[in-house]
C-alpha cells in the first residue's frame, strides 16, 4: 500500500491512490503518464549521449584535440549523469512527477543550445567542451527521478513491463542520437542556425560542408513540446517520504547487491554506448595509426587499402539499439517468469560475449584487407551480443527491485542503483584512457563472474534467500 501525504492537495496531486487496489487506481492515467515521461526520457538519453556522437568527429572539423581528451569528453557525461542521479533520486517524493519532469525538460535546452554554438567554432576551448559534456549529464541524471516516479503509478504485477518499457524506449535515445547525427549534419536546416563547417575525411583526404550544430538543435523543439505536455497532462502521487526517511535503503544489504548487478547490466550498456564509436575508430578506423599512415606528399594512405572505418558512428548506433530492444522485449517475460533467472542469463551471456570480443581487439594490419574485415565483423558481433545481454539484464533487475523491496524503498533503490550505474560512461572512458583495451575487457570479465555468482547465491538458486 502506498502511504500518501494528505497535506498535499490541489489539482496536481492525486488524493486517493493505490495501484494495488483496483478501486483506487486509474489505469488510463498510469499509462498516459508512462507515455509522456517515456517520451521525455528518450530526449534525456539523446541529450546525455550527444557528446559521444560529436566527439569522434571534432578533429575532422578542425578542432585540435588528443585521443585522451576525446575519451574524457565521452566520459564526462557519465560522471555528470551519475552525480546528478544522486540528486534526482530524492526528488520524486519531494517535487512530484509533474514538476520534476517539466523542470528536467527545461534544463535540457541549456546543453543542446550550448553544443550547437560550440561545434561551429574550432577555437572553442577543451574546457568549454568538457563543461558542455558535463551539462549533457542532466539527461542522464533524470533517469533516477523518472523511473521511481513511474513505479508509483503501477501495481507490482505490471512494474516489470512498465519500467522495462520506459527504460527500454528511453534507452533508444542513445541510438537515436548516434543514428540521426551523421544524417542531420549533411544539410542546412535554417539559415539563422549557423554556417557550414568543413569536414575533412582522414581516410579519403577529401573535404565537404557539414552543419554539426543540427545534431544539437534538432532536439530543442521536441524538448519544448515535452515540457508543455508534462506540465499540462501529468499528475503527481503525494508519496510521504522526506530525504531522511529515504536513507533507510542503505541499511538493507540487498541495496548493495542490486547495485552491483545493475552496474553489470546498465553500467555496461551505458559505458559501452558512450565509447563504442571511439573504440571502432581507434581499433579499426582512421584513429588507428597502424591501419592509416601519412604519405610523403601529406595525403592520408591506408596501409590496408580500402579498409579503415572512416565513419564509426555508422555502426555505433547498432549496439545501443539492440540493447534497448532487448530491454523492451524481455520486460514482459520478467513479469511472467521472474527477474532473477533472467539476470542470471544476462550475466552468463555478457561473460561469453566479452570472451568472444577479446579475440578481436588487436587487429593485425599485416593480415590483409579480407582478414581485417573478418576481424572487424567478429568484434562488431561480439559487441552487439554484449549489448543484447545487458538489455536483458536491465529489464530483469528492474523486475527484481520492486519484488525485493517495499514500494517506497523500491523507488529509492531504483534511483540509487541507476545513479551508480550511470557512472559507466565515465569509468569506462577513464579506464580506456589509463589502460589498454585488453586490460579493460579482462576487468569486465572478472566483475561479471562475481555478479553471476552473486545472482545465483542470493536470488536465483532453489531456496535462495531473496527469490525474485
VMD Tcl script that draws the C-alpha trace (Angstrom):
set ca {
  {0.00 0.00 0.00}
  {1.25 3.47 -0.91}
  {1.45 5.86 2.07}
  {0.13 9.24 0.86}
  {0.78 12.68 2.27}
  {-2.68 14.16 2.89}
  {-1.17 17.64 3.32}
  {-0.63 17.87 -0.44}
  {-3.87 18.94 -2.09}
  {-4.89 20.60 -5.33}
  {-5.29 19.69 -8.99}
  {-1.76 18.32 -9.38}
  {-1.92 15.81 -6.52}
  {-3.83 12.51 -6.53}
  {-5.80 12.47 -3.29}
  {-6.62 8.75 -3.16}
  {-4.20 6.48 -4.99}
  {-3.14 2.87 -4.52}
  {-2.22 0.81 -7.62}
  {-2.65 -2.44 -5.65}
  {-6.35 -1.58 -5.13}
  {-8.29 -1.51 -8.41}
  {-10.88 0.86 -6.91}
  {-8.13 3.40 -6.14}
  {-6.14 3.07 -9.36}
  {-6.74 4.71 -12.73}
  {-5.03 2.59 -15.37}
  {-5.61 5.19 -18.13}
  {-3.84 7.85 -16.08}
  {-0.99 5.45 -15.33}
  {-0.39 4.59 -18.98}
  {-0.76 8.24 -20.07}
  {1.87 9.16 -17.51}
  {4.12 6.43 -18.86}
  {3.79 7.74 -22.43}
  {4.61 11.34 -21.53}
  {7.51 10.55 -19.19}
  {8.96 7.94 -21.54}
  {8.98 10.44 -24.41}
  {10.80 12.86 -22.13}
  {13.25 10.16 -21.08}
  {14.11 9.36 -24.70}
  {15.02 13.03 -25.22}
  {17.05 12.91 -22.00}
  {19.13 10.00 -23.27}
  {19.64 11.67 -26.64}
  {21.00 14.74 -24.85}
  {23.10 12.63 -22.47}
  {24.90 10.85 -25.32}
  {25.17 13.83 -27.65}
  {28.83 14.26 -26.70}
  {29.58 10.65 -27.71}
  {28.10 11.38 -31.15}
  {30.01 14.63 -31.64}
  {33.39 13.91 -30.03}
  {34.70 11.34 -32.58}
  {34.26 13.90 -35.36}
  {35.72 17.02 -33.69}
  {39.24 16.52 -35.06}
  {37.75 16.20 -38.55}
  {36.09 19.59 -38.05}
  {39.38 21.32 -37.34}
  {39.47 21.03 -33.54}
  {42.91 20.38 -32.06}
  {42.18 17.58 -29.64}
  {44.04 14.47 -28.45}
  {42.82 10.89 -28.22}
  {42.82 11.05 -24.40}
  {40.82 14.30 -24.48}
  {38.25 12.58 -26.71}
  {37.90 9.80 -24.15}
  {37.40 12.44 -21.45}
  {34.70 14.19 -23.50}
  {32.76 10.96 -23.88}
  {33.39 10.03 -20.24}
  {32.32 13.34 -18.67}
  {28.56 12.91 -19.32}
  {28.79 9.66 -17.37}
  {30.42 11.39 -14.41}
  {27.78 14.12 -14.53}
  {24.91 11.69 -15.12}
  {25.85 9.53 -12.17}
  {26.37 12.51 -9.89}
  {23.13 14.20 -10.92}
  {21.25 10.94 -10.45}
  {22.29 11.15 -6.81}
  {20.28 14.38 -6.77}
  {17.34 13.34 -8.94}
  {16.78 10.09 -7.00}
  {15.47 12.02 -3.99}
  {13.15 14.31 -5.94}
  {10.08 12.21 -6.91}
  {8.52 12.24 -3.40}
  {9.67 15.83 -2.82}
  {8.68 17.56 -6.08}
  {6.10 15.24 -7.59}
  {6.06 13.87 -11.13}
  {4.70 16.94 -12.93}
  {7.21 19.49 -11.62}
  {10.13 17.06 -11.85}
  {9.58 16.13 -15.49}
  {8.81 19.69 -16.58}
  {11.90 21.13 -14.89}
  {14.11 18.45 -16.41}
  {12.88 19.20 -19.92}
  {13.56 22.92 -19.47}
  {17.11 22.23 -18.24}
  {17.90 20.08 -21.30}
  {17.70 23.16 -23.51}
  {20.92 24.54 -21.98}
  {23.40 21.87 -23.18}
  {21.60 21.46 -26.50}
  {21.98 25.12 -27.42}
  {25.49 25.18 -25.95}
  {26.69 22.32 -28.15}
  {25.02 23.87 -31.19}
  {27.08 27.02 -30.71}
  {30.35 25.33 -29.70}
  {30.77 22.94 -32.64}
  {30.67 25.85 -35.11}
  {33.97 27.26 -33.84}
  {37.11 25.04 -33.89}
  {38.71 27.52 -31.48}
  {36.28 26.52 -28.73}
  {38.45 25.53 -25.78}
  {38.63 21.99 -24.47}
  {37.46 23.22 -21.05}
  {34.30 24.64 -22.65}
  {33.63 21.38 -24.45}
  {34.21 19.48 -21.20}
  {31.74 21.75 -19.39}
  {29.11 21.16 -22.09}
  {29.74 17.42 -21.79}
  {29.06 17.74 -18.07}
  {25.81 19.64 -18.70}
  {24.74 16.86 -21.06}
  {24.69 14.70 -17.94}
  {21.41 16.38 -16.96}
  {19.79 13.94 -19.36}
  {21.41 11.03 -17.56}
  {20.51 12.31 -14.11}
  {16.83 12.42 -14.99}
  {16.58 8.63 -15.14}
  {16.80 8.31 -11.36}
  {13.85 10.65 -11.00}
  {11.66 9.38 -13.82}
  {11.86 5.66 -13.02}
  {10.99 5.77 -9.29}
  {8.20 8.21 -10.14}
  {6.77 5.75 -12.67}
  {6.86 2.97 -10.10}
  {4.30 4.90 -8.01}
  {1.73 4.62 -10.79}
  {1.69 0.83 -11.43}
  {0.91 -2.30 -9.39}
  {3.74 -4.73 -8.76}
  {2.34 -7.25 -11.24}
  {2.92 -4.72 -14.06}
  {6.07 -3.00 -12.90}
  {8.42 -5.23 -14.88}
  {6.56 -4.31 -18.05}
  {6.04 -0.61 -17.25}
  {9.56 0.07 -16.02}
  {11.07 -2.02 -18.78}
  {9.14 -0.17 -21.46}
  {10.07 3.22 -20.05}
  {13.74 2.40 -19.61}
  {14.00 0.49 -22.89}
  {12.32 3.16 -25.01}
  {14.29 5.81 -23.14}
  {17.47 3.90 -23.99}
  {16.54 4.25 -27.67}
  {17.67 7.85 -27.27}
  {21.27 6.57 -27.36}
  {20.72 5.01 -30.78}
  {18.65 7.95 -31.99}
  {21.42 10.48 -31.41}
  {24.06 8.21 -32.95}
  {21.89 7.32 -35.95}
  {20.45 10.77 -36.61}
  {23.70 12.72 -36.22}
  {25.53 11.51 -39.40}
  {22.37 12.21 -41.43}
  {21.17 15.50 -39.95}
  {24.57 17.21 -40.26}
  {24.60 16.75 -44.02}
  {22.42 19.75 -44.86}
  {21.48 23.15 -43.52}
  {18.20 23.30 -41.61}
  {17.53 27.02 -41.19}
  {19.98 29.75 -42.16}
  {19.95 31.57 -38.82}
  {21.14 28.40 -37.02}
  {24.65 28.98 -38.34}
  {27.00 28.49 -41.26}
  {28.55 25.26 -42.52}
  {31.76 23.75 -41.19}
  {34.41 21.97 -43.26}
  {34.68 18.22 -42.61}
  {37.93 16.50 -43.61}
  {37.76 12.76 -44.24}
  {41.12 11.37 -42.97}
  {40.80 8.14 -44.93}
  {39.99 9.70 -48.30}
  {41.69 13.07 -47.89}
  {38.53 14.83 -49.11}
  {36.52 17.70 -47.63}
  {32.82 18.59 -47.58}
  {30.44 21.07 -45.96}
  {28.57 19.91 -42.83}
  {26.28 21.51 -40.25}
  {27.11 19.82 -36.94}
  {25.02 22.33 -34.98}
  {21.99 20.47 -36.37}
  {22.91 17.46 -34.20}
  {22.02 19.52 -31.11}
  {19.44 22.00 -32.35}
  {17.17 19.30 -33.82}
  {16.06 18.22 -30.33}
  {15.21 21.66 -28.95}
  {11.63 21.93 -30.33}
  {10.83 18.39 -29.18}
  {12.13 19.16 -25.70}
  {9.98 22.30 -25.51}
  {6.87 20.33 -26.56}
  {7.68 17.63 -23.98}
  {7.92 20.30 -21.25}
  {4.49 21.67 -22.19}
  {2.94 18.19 -22.24}
  {4.45 17.35 -18.85}
  {3.06 20.49 -17.24}
  {-0.41 20.19 -18.75}
  {-1.01 16.41 -18.67}
  {0.81 14.91 -15.69}
  {-0.34 14.38 -12.11}
  {1.71 13.57 -9.01}
  {1.39 10.86 -6.36}
  {1.95 12.50 -2.94}
  {4.18 9.78 -1.50}
  {5.10 10.51 2.11}
  {8.88 10.35 2.29}
  {11.41 13.05 3.02}
  {15.10 12.67 2.29}
  {15.94 11.46 5.81}
  {13.28 8.74 5.63}
  {14.56 7.60 2.24}
  {18.04 6.98 3.68}
  {16.91 3.69 5.23}
  {17.59 1.87 1.94}
  {21.30 1.92 2.75}
  {20.78 -0.31 5.78}
  {19.48 -3.10 3.54}
  {22.20 -5.37 2.16}
  {20.17 -6.06 -0.98}
  {20.54 -2.40 -1.95}
  {24.25 -3.01 -2.39}
  {23.84 -6.38 -4.09}
  {21.37 -4.98 -6.62}
  {23.68 -2.02 -7.21}
  {26.41 -4.44 -8.32}
  {24.02 -6.27 -10.63}
  {22.74 -3.09 -12.20}
  {26.31 -1.91 -12.75}
  {26.94 -5.19 -14.61}
  {23.92 -4.58 -16.84}
  {23.14 -0.87 -17.28}
  {26.62 0.28 -16.31}
  {27.99 -1.83 -19.15}
  {25.25 -0.71 -21.54}
  {25.80 2.99 -20.84}
  {29.57 2.74 -20.67}
  {29.93 0.95 -23.98}
  {27.29 3.17 -25.59}
  {29.42 6.19 -24.78}
  {32.67 4.60 -26.01}
  {31.54 2.35 -28.89}
  {32.17 4.90 -31.65}
  {35.63 5.71 -30.33}
  {36.50 2.03 -29.89}
  {35.63 1.36 -33.52}
  {37.57 4.39 -34.68}
  {40.65 3.68 -32.56}
  {40.78 -0.07 -33.23}
  {39.64 -0.36 -36.86}
  {39.28 3.16 -38.20}
  {41.22 6.25 -39.08}
  {42.19 6.66 -35.43}
  {44.46 3.60 -35.63}
  {47.90 4.66 -36.85}
  {48.71 1.03 -37.70}
  {45.94 0.99 -40.29}
  {46.28 4.58 -41.58}
  {49.52 6.41 -42.35}
  {50.52 9.69 -43.98}
  {52.32 9.60 -47.33}
  {55.27 11.80 -48.23}
  {53.05 14.26 -50.07}
  {50.94 14.78 -46.92}
  {47.92 12.77 -48.07}
  {46.40 10.02 -45.97}
  {47.01 6.48 -47.22}
  {45.59 3.21 -45.97}
  {48.14 0.58 -45.04}
  {45.38 -1.89 -45.87}
  {43.73 -0.37 -48.92}
  {40.03 0.34 -48.72}
  {39.54 -0.97 -45.20}
  {39.70 1.67 -42.44}
  {36.33 2.71 -41.00}
  {36.04 6.47 -41.65}
  {32.60 6.87 -40.07}
  {32.42 4.85 -36.82}
  {29.01 6.32 -35.99}
  {27.60 4.44 -38.96}
  {27.98 1.36 -36.74}
  {27.92 2.83 -33.24}
  {24.12 3.11 -33.04}
  {23.57 -0.63 -33.61}
  {24.71 -1.87 -30.19}
  {22.62 0.53 -28.09}
  {19.64 -0.13 -30.36}
  {19.90 -3.88 -29.79}
  {20.28 -3.39 -26.03}
  {17.25 -1.12 -25.84}
  {15.14 -3.53 -27.92}
  {16.14 -6.44 -25.68}
  {15.07 -4.46 -22.62}
  {11.65 -3.76 -24.12}
  {11.06 -7.30 -25.43}
  {12.17 -9.12 -22.29}
  {10.35 -6.89 -19.80}
  {7.02 -8.77 -20.06}
  {8.93 -12.05 -19.74}
  {10.37 -10.92 -16.42}
  {6.83 -10.33 -15.15}
  {5.95 -13.85 -16.23}
  {9.00 -15.81 -15.13}
  {10.64 -13.58 -12.53}
  {13.66 -11.33 -12.75}
  {16.41 -13.33 -11.04}
  {16.66 -16.10 -13.60}
  {16.86 -13.57 -16.44}
  {19.57 -11.65 -14.57}
  {21.49 -14.93 -14.41}
  {21.02 -15.47 -18.15}
  {22.19 -11.92 -18.73}
  {25.38 -12.40 -16.70}
  {26.33 -15.64 -18.45}
  {25.64 -14.05 -21.84}
  {27.71 -10.95 -21.06}
  {30.60 -13.13 -19.90}
  {30.56 -15.28 -23.05}
  {30.30 -12.18 -25.26}
  {33.23 -10.46 -23.52}
  {35.42 -13.54 -24.01}
  {34.43 -13.70 -27.69}
  {35.17 -9.99 -28.26}
  {38.58 -10.25 -26.62}
  {39.71 -12.22 -29.66}
  {39.20 -9.21 -31.93}
  {40.53 -6.18 -30.06}
  {44.02 -6.35 -31.59}
  {43.56 -6.12 -35.37}
  {46.55 -7.14 -37.47}
  {47.03 -4.84 -40.49}
  {49.63 -7.20 -41.93}
  {46.97 -9.88 -42.36}
  {45.42 -8.06 -45.32}
  {42.13 -6.34 -46.03}
  {40.00 -9.50 -46.12}
  {41.31 -10.76 -42.79}
  {40.87 -7.30 -41.25}
  {37.29 -7.19 -42.41}
  {36.63 -10.57 -40.80}
  {38.25 -9.37 -37.58}
  {36.08 -6.25 -37.55}
  {32.94 -8.33 -38.09}
  {33.92 -10.57 -35.19}
  {34.46 -7.51 -33.00}
  {31.15 -5.95 -34.08}
  {29.11 -9.12 -33.45}
  {30.75 -9.57 -30.06}
  {29.89 -6.03 -29.03}
  {26.31 -6.40 -30.26}
  {25.97 -9.57 -28.17}
  {27.21 -7.71 -25.09}
  {24.58 -5.01 -25.67}
  {21.87 -7.65 -26.18}
  {22.54 -9.39 -22.88}
  {22.86 -6.13 -20.97}
  {19.39 -5.25 -22.27}
  {18.00 -8.49 -20.85}
  {19.69 -7.75 -17.54}
  {18.39 -4.18 -17.45}
  {14.84 -5.49 -17.71}
  {15.43 -8.28 -15.20}
  {16.98 -6.18 -12.44}
  {14.15 -3.64 -12.65}
  {11.71 -6.50 -12.08}
  {13.72 -7.74 -9.11}
  {13.83 -4.48 -7.18}
  {10.05 -3.93 -6.75}
  {9.79 -7.58 -5.63}
  {12.63 -7.38 -3.09}
  {11.76 -4.01 -1.52}
  {8.52 -2.39 -0.38}
  {7.15 0.30 -2.71}
  {8.73 3.42 -1.20}
  {12.08 1.71 -0.75}
  {11.92 0.20 -4.23}
  {11.68 3.68 -5.73}
  {14.72 4.82 -3.77}
  {16.74 1.71 -4.63}
  {15.89 2.09 -8.32}
  {17.13 5.68 -8.13}
  {20.30 4.77 -6.25}
  {21.31 1.80 -8.42}
  {20.59 3.86 -11.53}
  {22.81 6.64 -10.22}
  {25.78 4.40 -9.58}
  {25.41 2.53 -12.88}
  {25.25 5.86 -14.73}
  {28.92 6.33 -13.91}
  {29.56 3.64 -16.55}
  {30.50 6.05 -19.35}
  {32.87 7.92 -17.02}
  {34.53 4.81 -15.58}
  {34.81 3.17 -19.00}
  {36.30 6.32 -20.53}
  {38.73 6.69 -17.63}
  {39.86 3.07 -17.86}
  {40.34 3.29 -21.63}
  {42.37 6.48 -21.21}
  {44.54 4.98 -18.43}
  {44.92 1.36 -19.57}
  {44.71 -0.58 -22.82}
  {41.65 -2.21 -24.35}
  {42.75 -5.73 -23.36}
  {43.03 -4.86 -19.64}
  {39.70 -3.06 -19.87}
  {37.91 -6.17 -21.19}
  {39.56 -8.55 -18.71}
  {38.41 -6.35 -15.82}
  {34.90 -6.68 -17.25}
  {35.26 -10.47 -17.30}
  {36.30 -10.59 -13.64}
  {33.45 -8.35 -12.47}
  {30.87 -10.30 -14.48}
  {31.99 -13.61 -12.94}
  {31.49 -12.08 -9.49}
  {27.98 -10.87 -10.39}
  {26.97 -14.25 -11.80}
  {27.92 -15.88 -8.50}
  {26.06 -13.24 -6.51}
  {22.90 -13.66 -8.58}
  {22.91 -17.43 -8.18}
  {23.58 -17.49 -4.44}
  {21.30 -14.64 -3.35}
  {18.42 -14.63 -5.83}
  {18.24 -17.42 -8.44}
  {19.13 -20.80 -6.87}
  {16.48 -23.06 -5.35}
  {15.94 -21.91 -1.76}
  {17.65 -18.56 -2.37}
  {17.25 -16.02 0.49}
  {15.57 -13.45 -1.80}
  {13.94 -15.18 -4.78}
  {12.82 -12.51 -7.19}
}
mol new
graphics top color blue
foreach p $ca { graphics top sphere $p radius 0.5 }
foreach p [lrange $ca 0 end-1] q [lrange $ca 1 end] { graphics top cylinder $p $q radius 0.2 }
display resetview
